[in-house]
Amino acid sequence: MTMVCARFLVSGRVQGVYFRASTREQALALGVQGQARNLADGRVEVIACGQMQALDQLEHWLQRGPPAARVDVVRREAIQAQSFTGFMVR
């Protein structure tokens, strides 16, 4: 099975609503490694590496986020493979 990596930029009300921690829970449940961090412009950046199907499922979840979030846009781009251990929240 081939591992792929993607960068997601999530816009909306996604900071201060448990978005990164919830993303970590979803990613780990899907076997995805990577990280989530707040950006200064109010977006959340998610770097995720795993099976293509797992990344597709994570993207679907990111479009909704946790209950207190309001997701407006999720942008996805393929990136070069990176090495992560687990899923970090920064």
PAFIFI-816331 format. One record per residue: residue in three letters; x negated, y, z negated of N, C-alpha, C in turn. Coordinates in nm, 2 decimals, decimal comma. Layout:
<site><drenvo>ALA</drenvo><n_c1>X</n_c1><n_c2>Y</n_c2><n_c3>Z</n_c3><ca_c1>X</ca_c1><ca_c2>Y</ca_c2><ca_c3>Z</ca_c3><c_c1>X</c_c1><c_c2>Y</c_c2><c_c3>Z</c_c3></site>
...
***
This chain:
<site><drenvo>MET</drenvo><n_c1>-0,08</n_c1><n_c2>-0,12</n_c2><n_c3>0,00</n_c3><ca_c1>0,00</ca_c1><ca_c2>0,00</ca_c2><ca_c3>0,00</ca_c3><c_c1>-0,09</c_c1><c_c2>0,13</c_c2><c_c3>0,00</c_c3></site>
<site><drenvo>THR</drenvo><n_c1>-0,05</n_c1><n_c2>0,22</n_c2><n_c3>0,08</n_c3><ca_c1>-0,13</ca_c1><ca_c2>0,34</ca_c2><ca_c3>0,10</ca_c3><c_c1>-0,08</c_c1><c_c2>0,45</c_c2><c_c3>0,00</c_c3></site>
<site><drenvo>MET</drenvo><n_c1>-0,18</n_c1><n_c2>0,51</n_c2><n_c3>-0,07</n_c3><ca_c1>-0,14</ca_c1><ca_c2>0,62</ca_c2><ca_c3>-0,15</ca_c3><c_c1>-0,15</c_c1><c_c2>0,75</c_c2><c_c3>-0,07</c_c3></site>
<site><drenvo>VAL</drenvo><n_c1>-0,06</n_c1><n_c2>0,84</n_c2><n_c3>-0,09</n_c3><ca_c1>-0,06</ca_c1><ca_c2>0,97</ca_c2><ca_c3>-0,03</ca_c3><c_c1>-0,04</c_c1><c_c2>1,07</c_c2><c_c3>-0,14</c_c3></site>
<site><drenvo>CYS</drenvo><n_c1>-0,08</n_c1><n_c2>1,19</n_c2><n_c3>-0,10</n_c3><ca_c1>-0,07</ca_c1><ca_c2>1,31</ca_c2><ca_c3>-0,19</ca_c3><c_c1>0,01</c_c1><c_c2>1,42</c_c2><c_c3>-0,13</c_c3></site>
<site><drenvo>ALA</drenvo><n_c1>0,08</n_c1><n_c2>1,49</n_c2><n_c3>-0,21</n_c3><ca_c1>0,16</ca_c1><ca_c2>1,61</ca_c2><ca_c3>-0,16</ca_c3><c_c1>0,15</c_c1><c_c2>1,72</c_c2><c_c3>-0,26</c_c3></site>
<site><drenvo>ARG</drenvo><n_c1>0,17</n_c1><n_c2>1,84</n_c2><n_c3>-0,22</n_c3><ca_c1>0,18</ca_c1><ca_c2>1,96</ca_c2><ca_c3>-0,30</ca_c3><c_c1>0,32</c_c1><c_c2>2,01</c_c2><c_c3>-0,28</c_c3></site>
<site><drenvo>PHE</drenvo><n_c1>0,39</n_c1><n_c2>2,03</n_c2><n_c3>-0,40</n_c3><ca_c1>0,52</ca_c1><ca_c2>2,08</ca_c2><ca_c3>-0,40</ca_c3><c_c1>0,52</c_c1><c_c2>2,22</c_c2><c_c3>-0,46</c_c3></site>
<site><drenvo>LEU</drenvo><n_c1>0,59</n_c1><n_c2>2,32</n_c2><n_c3>-0,40</n_c3><ca_c1>0,60</ca_c1><ca_c2>2,45</ca_c2><ca_c3>-0,47</ca_c3><c_c1>0,75</c_c1><c_c2>2,46</c_c2><c_c3>-0,49</c_c3></site>
<site><drenvo>VAL</drenvo><n_c1>0,79</n_c1><n_c2>2,48</n_c2><n_c3>-0,62</n_c3><ca_c1>0,93</ca_c1><ca_c2>2,48</ca_c2><ca_c3>-0,66</ca_c3><c_c1>0,96</c_c1><c_c2>2,62</c_c2><c_c3>-0,70</c_c3></site>
<site><drenvo>SER</drenvo><n_c1>1,06</n_c1><n_c2>2,68</n_c2><n_c3>-0,64</n_c3><ca_c1>1,11</ca_c1><ca_c2>2,82</ca_c2><ca_c3>-0,67</ca_c3><c_c1>1,25</c_c1><c_c2>2,82</c_c2><c_c3>-0,73</c_c3></site>
<site><drenvo>GLY</drenvo><n_c1>1,27</n_c1><n_c2>2,92</n_c2><n_c3>-0,81</n_c3><ca_c1>1,40</ca_c1><ca_c2>2,93</ca_c2><ca_c3>-0,88</ca_c3><c_c1>1,38</c_c1><c_c2>2,96</c_c2><c_c3>-1,03</c_c3></site>
<site><drenvo>ARG</drenvo><n_c1>1,47</n_c1><n_c2>2,92</n_c2><n_c3>-1,11</n_c3><ca_c1>1,45</ca_c1><ca_c2>2,93</ca_c2><ca_c3>-1,25</ca_c3><c_c1>1,39</c_c1><c_c2>2,80</c_c2><c_c3>-1,30</c_c3></site>
<site><drenvo>VAL</drenvo><n_c1>1,26</n_c1><n_c2>2,80</n_c2><n_c3>-1,29</n_c3><ca_c1>1,19</ca_c1><ca_c2>2,67</ca_c2><ca_c3>-1,31</ca_c3><c_c1>1,08</c_c1><c_c2>2,68</c_c2><c_c3>-1,42</c_c3></site>
<site><drenvo>GLN</drenvo><n_c1>1,07</n_c1><n_c2>2,80</n_c2><n_c3>-1,48</n_c3><ca_c1>0,97</ca_c1><ca_c2>2,81</ca_c2><ca_c3>-1,59</ca_c3><c_c1>1,05</c_c1><c_c2>2,84</c_c2><c_c3>-1,72</c_c3></site>
<site><drenvo>GLY</drenvo><n_c1>1,01</n_c1><n_c2>2,78</n_c2><n_c3>-1,83</n_c3><ca_c1>1,08</ca_c1><ca_c2>2,79</ca_c2><ca_c3>-1,96</ca_c3><c_c1>1,20</c_c1><c_c2>2,71</c_c2><c_c3>-1,97</c_c3></site>
<site><drenvo>VAL</drenvo><n_c1>1,22</n_c1><n_c2>2,61</n_c2><n_c3>-1,89</n_c3><ca_c1>1,34</ca_c1><ca_c2>2,53</ca_c2><ca_c3>-1,89</ca_c3><c_c1>1,30</c_c1><c_c2>2,38</c_c2><c_c3>-1,89</c_c3></site>
<site><drenvo>TYR</drenvo><n_c1>1,18</n_c1><n_c2>2,35</n_c2><n_c3>-1,95</n_c3><ca_c1>1,14</ca_c1><ca_c2>2,21</ca_c2><ca_c3>-1,96</ca_c3><c_c1>1,11</c_c1><c_c2>2,14</c_c2><c_c3>-1,82</c_c3></site>
<site><drenvo>PHE</drenvo><n_c1>1,08</n_c1><n_c2>2,22</n_c2><n_c3>-1,72</n_c3><ca_c1>1,07</ca_c1><ca_c2>2,17</ca_c2><ca_c3>-1,59</ca_c3><c_c1>0,94</c_c1><c_c2>2,08</c_c2><c_c3>-1,57</c_c3></site>
<site><drenvo>ARG</drenvo><n_c1>0,83</n_c1><n_c2>2,13</n_c2><n_c3>-1,62</n_c3><ca_c1>0,70</ca_c1><ca_c2>2,06</ca_c2><ca_c3>-1,60</ca_c3><c_c1>0,71</c_c1><c_c2>1,93</c_c2><c_c3>-1,68</c_c3></site>
<site><drenvo>ALA</drenvo><n_c1>0,75</n_c1><n_c2>1,93</n_c2><n_c3>-1,80</n_c3><ca_c1>0,76</ca_c1><ca_c2>1,81</ca_c2><ca_c3>-1,89</ca_c3><c_c1>0,85</c_c1><c_c2>1,71</c_c2><c_c3>-1,83</c_c3></site>
<site><drenvo>SER</drenvo><n_c1>0,97</n_c1><n_c2>1,76</n_c2><n_c3>-1,78</n_c3><ca_c1>1,06</ca_c1><ca_c2>1,67</ca_c2><ca_c3>-1,71</ca_c3><c_c1>1,01</c_c1><c_c2>1,61</c_c2><c_c3>-1,58</c_c3></site>
<site><drenvo>THR</drenvo><n_c1>0,93</n_c1><n_c2>1,69</n_c2><n_c3>-1,51</n_c3><ca_c1>0,86</ca_c1><ca_c2>1,64</ca_c2><ca_c3>-1,39</ca_c3><c_c1>0,77</c_c1><c_c2>1,53</c_c2><c_c3>-1,42</c_c3></site>
<site><drenvo>ARG</drenvo><n_c1>0,69</n_c1><n_c2>1,55</n_c2><n_c3>-1,53</n_c3><ca_c1>0,60</ca_c1><ca_c2>1,45</ca_c2><ca_c3>-1,58</ca_c3><c_c1>0,67</c_c1><c_c2>1,32</c_c2><c_c3>-1,61</c_c3></site>
<site><drenvo>GLU</drenvo><n_c1>0,78</n_c1><n_c2>1,32</n_c2><n_c3>-1,68</n_c3><ca_c1>0,86</ca_c1><ca_c2>1,20</ca_c2><ca_c3>-1,71</ca_c3><c_c1>0,90</c_c1><c_c2>1,13</c_c2><c_c3>-1,58</c_c3></site>
<site><drenvo>GLN</drenvo><n_c1>0,96</n_c1><n_c2>1,21</n_c2><n_c3>-1,49</n_c3><ca_c1>1,00</ca_c1><ca_c2>1,15</ca_c2><ca_c3>-1,36</ca_c3><c_c1>0,89</c_c1><c_c2>1,09</c_c2><c_c3>-1,28</c_c3></site>
<site><drenvo>ALA</drenvo><n_c1>0,77</n_c1><n_c2>1,16</n_c2><n_c3>-1,28</n_c3><ca_c1>0,66</ca_c1><ca_c2>1,11</ca_c2><ca_c3>-1,20</ca_c3><c_c1>0,61</c_c1><c_c2>0,98</c_c2><c_c3>-1,26</c_c3></site>
<site><drenvo>LEU</drenvo><n_c1>0,59</n_c1><n_c2>0,97</n_c2><n_c3>-1,39</n_c3><ca_c1>0,54</ca_c1><ca_c2>0,85</ca_c2><ca_c3>-1,46</ca_c3><c_c1>0,64</c_c1><c_c2>0,74</c_c2><c_c3>-1,44</c_c3></site>
<site><drenvo>ALA</drenvo><n_c1>0,77</n_c1><n_c2>0,76</n_c2><n_c3>-1,44</n_c3><ca_c1>0,87</ca_c1><ca_c2>0,66</ca_c2><ca_c3>-1,41</ca_c3><c_c1>0,86</c_c1><c_c2>0,60</c_c2><c_c3>-1,27</c_c3></site>
<site><drenvo>LEU</drenvo><n_c1>0,81</n_c1><n_c2>0,69</n_c2><n_c3>-1,18</n_c3><ca_c1>0,80</ca_c1><ca_c2>0,65</ca_c2><ca_c3>-1,04</ca_c3><c_c1>0,66</c_c1><c_c2>0,59</c_c2><c_c3>-1,01</c_c3></site>
<site><drenvo>GLY</drenvo><n_c1>0,57</n_c1><n_c2>0,59</n_c2><n_c3>-1,10</n_c3><ca_c1>0,43</ca_c1><ca_c2>0,55</ca_c2><ca_c3>-1,08</ca_c3><c_c1>0,35</c_c1><c_c2>0,65</c_c2><c_c3>-1,00</c_c3></site>
<site><drenvo>VAL</drenvo><n_c1>0,38</n_c1><n_c2>0,78</n_c2><n_c3>-1,01</n_c3><ca_c1>0,32</ca_c1><ca_c2>0,89</ca_c2><ca_c3>-0,95</ca_c3><c_c1>0,22</c_c1><c_c2>0,95</c_c2><c_c3>-1,04</c_c3></site>
<site><drenvo>GLN</drenvo><n_c1>0,10</n_c1><n_c2>0,98</n_c2><n_c3>-0,99</n_c3><ca_c1>0,00</ca_c1><ca_c2>1,05</ca_c2><ca_c3>-1,07</ca_c3><c_c1>-0,02</c_c1><c_c2>1,19</c_c2><c_c3>-1,02</c_c3></site>
<site><drenvo>GLY</drenvo><n_c1>-0,07</n_c1><n_c2>1,28</n_c2><n_c3>-1,10</n_c3><ca_c1>-0,09</ca_c1><ca_c2>1,42</ca_c2><ca_c3>-1,06</ca_c3><c_c1>-0,08</c_c1><c_c2>1,52</c_c2><c_c3>-1,17</c_c3></site>
<site><drenvo>GLN</drenvo><n_c1>-0,02</n_c1><n_c2>1,64</n_c2><n_c3>-1,14</n_c3><ca_c1>-0,01</ca_c1><ca_c2>1,75</ca_c2><ca_c3>-1,24</ca_c3><c_c1>0,10</c_c1><c_c2>1,84</c_c2><c_c3>-1,20</c_c3></site>
<site><drenvo>ALA</drenvo><n_c1>0,15</n_c1><n_c2>1,91</n_c2><n_c3>-1,30</n_c3><ca_c1>0,24</ca_c1><ca_c2>2,02</ca_c2><ca_c3>-1,28</ca_c3><c_c1>0,20</c_c1><c_c2>2,14</c_c2><c_c3>-1,35</c_c3></site>
<site><drenvo>ARG</drenvo><n_c1>0,20</n_c1><n_c2>2,26</n_c2><n_c3>-1,29</n_c3><ca_c1>0,16</ca_c1><ca_c2>2,38</ca_c2><ca_c3>-1,36</ca_c3><c_c1>0,25</c_c1><c_c2>2,50</c_c2><c_c3>-1,32</c_c3></site>
<site><drenvo>ASN</drenvo><n_c1>0,26</n_c1><n_c2>2,60</n_c2><n_c3>-1,41</n_c3><ca_c1>0,33</ca_c1><ca_c2>2,72</ca_c2><ca_c3>-1,38</ca_c3><c_c1>0,24</c_c1><c_c2>2,81</c_c2><c_c3>-1,30</c_c3></site>
<site><drenvo>LEU</drenvo><n_c1>0,29</n_c1><n_c2>2,88</n_c2><n_c3>-1,20</n_c3><ca_c1>0,22</ca_c1><ca_c2>2,98</ca_c2><ca_c3>-1,13</ca_c3><c_c1>0,26</c_c1><c_c2>3,12</c_c2><c_c3>-1,17</c_c3></site>
<site><drenvo>ALA</drenvo><n_c1>0,17</n_c1><n_c2>3,21</n_c2><n_c3>-1,16</n_c3><ca_c1>0,20</ca_c1><ca_c2>3,35</ca_c2><ca_c3>-1,20</ca_c3><c_c1>0,32</c_c1><c_c2>3,41</c_c2><c_c3>-1,14</c_c3></site>
<site><drenvo>ASP</drenvo><n_c1>0,36</n_c1><n_c2>3,37</n_c2><n_c3>-1,02</n_c3><ca_c1>0,47</ca_c1><ca_c2>3,43</ca_c2><ca_c3>-0,95</ca_c3><c_c1>0,60</c_c1><c_c2>3,37</c_c2><c_c3>-0,99</c_c3></site>
<site><drenvo>GLY</drenvo><n_c1>0,60</n_c1><n_c2>3,28</n_c2><n_c3>-1,09</n_c3><ca_c1>0,73</ca_c1><ca_c2>3,22</ca_c2><ca_c3>-1,14</ca_c3><c_c1>0,76</c_c1><c_c2>3,08</c_c2><c_c3>-1,08</c_c3></site>
<site><drenvo>ARG</drenvo><n_c1>0,68</n_c1><n_c2>3,04</n_c2><n_c3>-0,98</n_c3><ca_c1>0,71</ca_c1><ca_c2>2,90</ca_c2><ca_c3>-0,93</ca_c3><c_c1>0,63</c_c1><c_c2>2,80</c_c2><c_c3>-1,01</c_c3></site>
<site><drenvo>VAL</drenvo><n_c1>0,67</n_c1><n_c2>2,67</n_c2><n_c3>-0,99</n_c3><ca_c1>0,60</ca_c1><ca_c2>2,56</ca_c2><ca_c3>-1,04</ca_c3><c_c1>0,53</c_c1><c_c2>2,49</c_c2><c_c3>-0,93</c_c3></site>
<site><drenvo>GLU</drenvo><n_c1>0,40</n_c1><n_c2>2,46</n_c2><n_c3>-0,94</n_c3><ca_c1>0,33</ca_c1><ca_c2>2,38</ca_c2><ca_c3>-0,85</ca_c3><c_c1>0,31</c_c1><c_c2>2,23</c_c2><c_c3>-0,90</c_c3></site>
<site><drenvo>VAL</drenvo><n_c1>0,35</n_c1><n_c2>2,14</n_c2><n_c3>-0,81</n_c3><ca_c1>0,34</ca_c1><ca_c2>2,00</ca_c2><ca_c3>-0,85</ca_c3><c_c1>0,24</c_c1><c_c2>1,93</c_c2><c_c3>-0,75</c_c3></site>
<site><drenvo>ILE</drenvo><n_c1>0,14</n_c1><n_c2>1,87</n_c2><n_c3>-0,79</n_c3><ca_c1>0,05</ca_c1><ca_c2>1,79</ca_c2><ca_c3>-0,71</ca_c3><c_c1>0,08</c_c1><c_c2>1,65</c_c2><c_c3>-0,75</c_c3></site>
<site><drenvo>ALA</drenvo><n_c1>0,12</n_c1><n_c2>1,57</n_c2><n_c3>-0,65</n_c3><ca_c1>0,16</ca_c1><ca_c2>1,43</ca_c2><ca_c3>-0,68</ca_c3><c_c1>0,10</c_c1><c_c2>1,33</c_c2><c_c3>-0,58</c_c3></site>
<site><drenvo>CYS</drenvo><n_c1>0,05</n_c1><n_c2>1,22</n_c2><n_c3>-0,63</n_c3><ca_c1>-0,01</ca_c1><ca_c2>1,12</ca_c2><ca_c3>-0,55</ca_c3><c_c1>0,05</c_c1><c_c2>0,98</c_c2><c_c3>-0,59</c_c3></site>
<site><drenvo>GLY</drenvo><n_c1>0,09</n_c1><n_c2>0,91</n_c2><n_c3>-0,48</n_c3><ca_c1>0,15</ca_c1><ca_c2>0,78</ca_c2><ca_c3>-0,51</ca_c3><c_c1>0,20</c_c1><c_c2>0,72</c_c2><c_c3>-0,37</c_c3></site>
<site><drenvo>GLN</drenvo><n_c1>0,29</n_c1><n_c2>0,62</n_c2><n_c3>-0,38</n_c3><ca_c1>0,35</ca_c1><ca_c2>0,57</ca_c2><ca_c3>-0,26</ca_c3><c_c1>0,44</c_c1><c_c2>0,67</c_c2><c_c3>-0,20</c_c3></site>
<site><drenvo>MET</drenvo><n_c1>0,45</n_c1><n_c2>0,67</n_c2><n_c3>-0,07</n_c3><ca_c1>0,54</ca_c1><ca_c2>0,76</ca_c2><ca_c3>0,01</ca_c3><c_c1>0,68</c_c1><c_c2>0,76</c_c2><c_c3>-0,05</c_c3></site>
<site><drenvo>GLN</drenvo><n_c1>0,73</n_c1><n_c2>0,64</n_c2><n_c3>-0,07</n_c3><ca_c1>0,87</ca_c1><ca_c2>0,63</ca_c2><ca_c3>-0,12</ca_c3><c_c1>0,89</c_c1><c_c2>0,70</c_c2><c_c3>-0,26</c_c3></site>
<site><drenvo>ALA</drenvo><n_c1>0,79</n_c1><n_c2>0,68</n_c2><n_c3>-0,34</n_c3><ca_c1>0,79</ca_c1><ca_c2>0,74</ca_c2><ca_c3>-0,47</ca_c3><c_c1>0,78</c_c1><c_c2>0,90</c_c2><c_c3>-0,46</c_c3></site>
<site><drenvo>LEU</drenvo><n_c1>0,70</n_c1><n_c2>0,95</n_c2><n_c3>-0,37</n_c3><ca_c1>0,69</ca_c1><ca_c2>1,09</ca_c2><ca_c3>-0,35</ca_c3><c_c1>0,83</c_c1><c_c2>1,15</c_c2><c_c3>-0,30</c_c3></site>
<site><drenvo>ASP</drenvo><n_c1>0,89</n_c1><n_c2>1,07</n_c2><n_c3>-0,21</n_c3><ca_c1>1,02</ca_c1><ca_c2>1,11</ca_c2><ca_c3>-0,16</ca_c3><c_c1>1,12</c_c1><c_c2>1,12</c_c2><c_c3>-0,27</c_c3></site>
<site><drenvo>GLN</drenvo><n_c1>1,12</n_c1><n_c2>1,02</n_c2><n_c3>-0,36</n_c3><ca_c1>1,21</ca_c1><ca_c2>1,02</ca_c2><ca_c3>-0,47</ca_c3><c_c1>1,18</c_c1><c_c2>1,14</c_c2><c_c3>-0,57</c_c3></site>
<site><drenvo>LEU</drenvo><n_c1>1,05</n_c1><n_c2>1,16</n_c2><n_c3>-0,59</n_c3><ca_c1>1,02</ca_c1><ca_c2>1,28</ca_c2><ca_c3>-0,68</ca_c3><c_c1>1,06</c_c1><c_c2>1,41</c_c2><c_c3>-0,61</c_c3></site>
<site><drenvo>GLU</drenvo><n_c1>1,05</n_c1><n_c2>1,42</n_c2><n_c3>-0,48</n_c3><ca_c1>1,09</ca_c1><ca_c2>1,54</ca_c2><ca_c3>-0,41</ca_c3><c_c1>1,24</c_c1><c_c2>1,56</c_c2><c_c3>-0,43</c_c3></site>
<site><drenvo>HIS</drenvo><n_c1>1,32</n_c1><n_c2>1,45</n_c2><n_c3>-0,42</n_c3><ca_c1>1,46</ca_c1><ca_c2>1,46</ca_c2><ca_c3>-0,43</ca_c3><c_c1>1,50</c_c1><c_c2>1,51</c_c2><c_c3>-0,58</c_c3></site>
<site><drenvo>TRP</drenvo><n_c1>1,43</n_c1><n_c2>1,46</n_c2><n_c3>-0,68</n_c3><ca_c1>1,45</ca_c1><ca_c2>1,50</ca_c2><ca_c3>-0,81</ca_c3><c_c1>1,41</c_c1><c_c2>1,65</c_c2><c_c3>-0,83</c_c3></site>
<site><drenvo>LEU</drenvo><n_c1>1,30</n_c1><n_c2>1,69</n_c2><n_c3>-0,77</n_c3><ca_c1>1,25</ca_c1><ca_c2>1,83</ca_c2><ca_c3>-0,78</ca_c3><c_c1>1,36</c_c1><c_c2>1,92</c_c2><c_c3>-0,73</c_c3></site>
<site><drenvo>GLN</drenvo><n_c1>1,44</n_c1><n_c2>1,88</n_c2><n_c3>-0,63</n_c3><ca_c1>1,54</ca_c1><ca_c2>1,97</ca_c2><ca_c3>-0,58</ca_c3><c_c1>1,65</c_c1><c_c2>2,00</c_c2><c_c3>-0,68</c_c3></site>
<site><drenvo>ARG</drenvo><n_c1>1,66</n_c1><n_c2>1,92</n_c2><n_c3>-0,78</n_c3><ca_c1>1,76</ca_c1><ca_c2>1,94</ca_c2><ca_c3>-0,89</ca_c3><c_c1>1,69</c_c1><c_c2>1,99</c_c2><c_c3>-1,01</c_c3></site>
<site><drenvo>GLY</drenvo><n_c1>1,59</n_c1><n_c2>1,92</n_c2><n_c3>-1,05</n_c3><ca_c1>1,52</ca_c1><ca_c2>1,95</ca_c2><ca_c3>-1,18</ca_c3><c_c1>1,60</c_c1><c_c2>1,92</c_c2><c_c3>-1,30</c_c3></site>
<site><drenvo>PRO</drenvo><n_c1>1,55</n_c1><n_c2>1,96</n_c2><n_c3>-1,42</n_c3><ca_c1>1,63</ca_c1><ca_c2>1,93</ca_c2><ca_c3>-1,54</ca_c3><c_c1>1,75</c_c1><c_c2>2,01</c_c2><c_c3>-1,55</c_c3></site>
<site><drenvo>PRO</drenvo><n_c1>1,84</n_c1><n_c2>1,98</n_c2><n_c3>-1,64</n_c3><ca_c1>1,97</ca_c1><ca_c2>2,05</ca_c2><ca_c3>-1,65</ca_c3><c_c1>1,96</c_c1><c_c2>2,20</c_c2><c_c3>-1,66</c_c3></site>
<site><drenvo>ALA</drenvo><n_c1>1,87</n_c1><n_c2>2,26</n_c2><n_c3>-1,73</n_c3><ca_c1>1,86</ca_c1><ca_c2>2,40</ca_c2><ca_c3>-1,75</ca_c3><c_c1>1,80</c_c1><c_c2>2,48</c_c2><c_c3>-1,63</c_c3></site>
<site><drenvo>ALA</drenvo><n_c1>1,74</n_c1><n_c2>2,41</n_c2><n_c3>-1,54</n_c3><ca_c1>1,68</ca_c1><ca_c2>2,47</ca_c2><ca_c3>-1,42</ca_c3><c_c1>1,78</c_c1><c_c2>2,51</c_c2><c_c3>-1,31</c_c3></site>
<site><drenvo>ARG</drenvo><n_c1>1,73</n_c1><n_c2>2,60</n_c2><n_c3>-1,23</n_c3><ca_c1>1,81</ca_c1><ca_c2>2,63</ca_c2><ca_c3>-1,11</ca_c3><c_c1>1,70</c_c1><c_c2>2,63</c_c2><c_c3>-1,00</c_c3></site>
<site><drenvo>VAL</drenvo><n_c1>1,70</n_c1><n_c2>2,53</n_c2><n_c3>-0,91</n_c3><ca_c1>1,61</ca_c1><ca_c2>2,52</ca_c2><ca_c3>-0,81</ca_c3><c_c1>1,66</c_c1><c_c2>2,58</c_c2><c_c3>-0,68</c_c3></site>
<site><drenvo>ASP</drenvo><n_c1>1,59</n_c1><n_c2>2,68</n_c2><n_c3>-0,63</n_c3><ca_c1>1,63</ca_c1><ca_c2>2,74</ca_c2><ca_c3>-0,50</ca_c3><c_c1>1,56</c_c1><c_c2>2,68</c_c2><c_c3>-0,38</c_c3></site>
<site><drenvo>VAL</drenvo><n_c1>1,43</n_c1><n_c2>2,66</n_c2><n_c3>-0,39</n_c3><ca_c1>1,36</ca_c1><ca_c2>2,61</ca_c2><ca_c3>-0,27</ca_c3><c_c1>1,25</c_c1><c_c2>2,51</c_c2><c_c3>-0,32</c_c3></site>
<site><drenvo>VAL</drenvo><n_c1>1,23</n_c1><n_c2>2,40</n_c2><n_c3>-0,25</n_c3><ca_c1>1,12</ca_c1><ca_c2>2,31</ca_c2><ca_c3>-0,27</ca_c3><c_c1>1,04</c_c1><c_c2>2,30</c_c2><c_c3>-0,14</c_c3></site>
<site><drenvo>ARG</drenvo><n_c1>0,92</n_c1><n_c2>2,34</n_c2><n_c3>-0,14</n_c3><ca_c1>0,83</ca_c1><ca_c2>2,33</ca_c2><ca_c3>-0,02</ca_c3><c_c1>0,73</c_c1><c_c2>2,22</c_c2><c_c3>-0,05</c_c3></site>
<site><drenvo>ARG</drenvo><n_c1>0,71</n_c1><n_c2>2,14</n_c2><n_c3>0,06</n_c3><ca_c1>0,63</ca_c1><ca_c2>2,02</ca_c2><ca_c3>0,05</ca_c3><c_c1>0,52</c_c1><c_c2>2,03</c_c2><c_c3>0,16</c_c3></site>
<site><drenvo>GLU</drenvo><n_c1>0,40</n_c1><n_c2>2,00</n_c2><n_c3>0,12</n_c3><ca_c1>0,29</ca_c1><ca_c2>1,99</ca_c2><ca_c3>0,22</ca_c3><c_c1>0,20</c_c1><c_c2>1,87</c_c2><c_c3>0,18</c_c3></site>
<site><drenvo>ALA</drenvo><n_c1>0,16</n_c1><n_c2>1,80</n_c2><n_c3>0,29</n_c3><ca_c1>0,07</ca_c1><ca_c2>1,69</ca_c2><ca_c3>0,27</ca_c3><c_c1>-0,07</c_c1><c_c2>1,75</c_c2><c_c3>0,23</c_c3></site>
<site><drenvo>ILE</drenvo><n_c1>-0,14</n_c1><n_c2>1,68</n_c2><n_c3>0,14</n_c3><ca_c1>-0,28</ca_c1><ca_c2>1,73</ca_c2><ca_c3>0,11</ca_c3><c_c1>-0,37</c_c1><c_c2>1,60</c_c2><c_c3>0,11</c_c3></site>
<site><drenvo>GLN</drenvo><n_c1>-0,50</n_c1><n_c2>1,63</n_c2><n_c3>0,10</n_c3><ca_c1>-0,59</ca_c1><ca_c2>1,52</ca_c2><ca_c3>0,10</ca_c3><c_c1>-0,58</c_c1><c_c2>1,44</c_c2><c_c3>-0,03</c_c3></site>
<site><drenvo>ALA</drenvo><n_c1>-0,61</n_c1><n_c2>1,32</n_c2><n_c3>-0,03</n_c3><ca_c1>-0,60</ca_c1><ca_c2>1,23</ca_c2><ca_c3>-0,15</ca_c3><c_c1>-0,69</c_c1><c_c2>1,29</c_c2><c_c3>-0,26</c_c3></site>
<site><drenvo>GLN</drenvo><n_c1>-0,63</n_c1><n_c2>1,29</n_c2><n_c3>-0,38</n_c3><ca_c1>-0,70</ca_c1><ca_c2>1,33</ca_c2><ca_c3>-0,50</ca_c3><c_c1>-0,70</c_c1><c_c2>1,22</c_c2><c_c3>-0,60</c_c3></site>
<site><drenvo>SER</drenvo><n_c1>-0,78</n_c1><n_c2>1,22</n_c2><n_c3>-0,70</n_c3><ca_c1>-0,79</ca_c1><ca_c2>1,12</ca_c2><ca_c3>-0,80</ca_c3><c_c1>-0,74</c_c1><c_c2>1,18</c_c2><c_c3>-0,93</c_c3></site>
<site><drenvo>PHE</drenvo><n_c1>-0,63</n_c1><n_c2>1,12</n_c2><n_c3>-0,99</n_c3><ca_c1>-0,57</ca_c1><ca_c2>1,16</ca_c2><ca_c3>-1,11</ca_c3><c_c1>-0,56</c_c1><c_c2>1,04</c_c2><c_c3>-1,20</c_c3></site>
<site><drenvo>THR</drenvo><n_c1>-0,56</n_c1><n_c2>1,06</n_c2><n_c3>-1,33</n_c3><ca_c1>-0,53</ca_c1><ca_c2>0,96</ca_c2><ca_c3>-1,43</ca_c3><c_c1>-0,40</c_c1><c_c2>1,00</c_c2><c_c3>-1,50</c_c3></site>
<site><drenvo>GLY</drenvo><n_c1>-0,29</n_c1><n_c2>0,94</n_c2><n_c3>-1,47</n_c3><ca_c1>-0,17</ca_c1><ca_c2>0,98</ca_c2><ca_c3>-1,53</ca_c3><c_c1>-0,11</c_c1><c_c2>1,10</c_c2><c_c3>-1,46</c_c3></site>
<site><drenvo>PHE</drenvo><n_c1>-0,03</n_c1><n_c2>1,17</n_c2><n_c3>-1,54</n_c3><ca_c1>0,03</ca_c1><ca_c2>1,30</ca_c2><ca_c3>-1,49</ca_c3><c_c1>0,02</c_c1><c_c2>1,40</c_c2><c_c3>-1,60</c_c3></site>
<site><drenvo>MET</drenvo><n_c1>-0,05</n_c1><n_c2>1,51</n_c2><n_c3>-1,56</n_c3><ca_c1>-0,08</ca_c1><ca_c2>1,62</ca_c2><ca_c3>-1,66</ca_c3><c_c1>0,01</c_c1><c_c2>1,73</c_c2><c_c3>-1,64</c_c3></site>
<site><drenvo>VAL</drenvo><n_c1>0,04</n_c1><n_c2>1,80</n_c2><n_c3>-1,75</n_c3><ca_c1>0,12</ca_c1><ca_c2>1,93</ca_c2><ca_c3>-1,75</ca_c3><c_c1>0,02</c_c1><c_c2>2,03</c_c2><c_c3>-1,79</c_c3></site>
<site><drenvo>ARG</drenvo><n_c1>0,00</n_c1><n_c2>2,13</n_c2><n_c3>-1,71</n_c3><ca_c1>-0,10</ca_c1><ca_c2>2,24</ca_c2><ca_c3>-1,74</ca_c3><c_c1>-0,03</c_c1><c_c2>2,37</c_c2><c_c3>-1,76</c_c3></site>
***
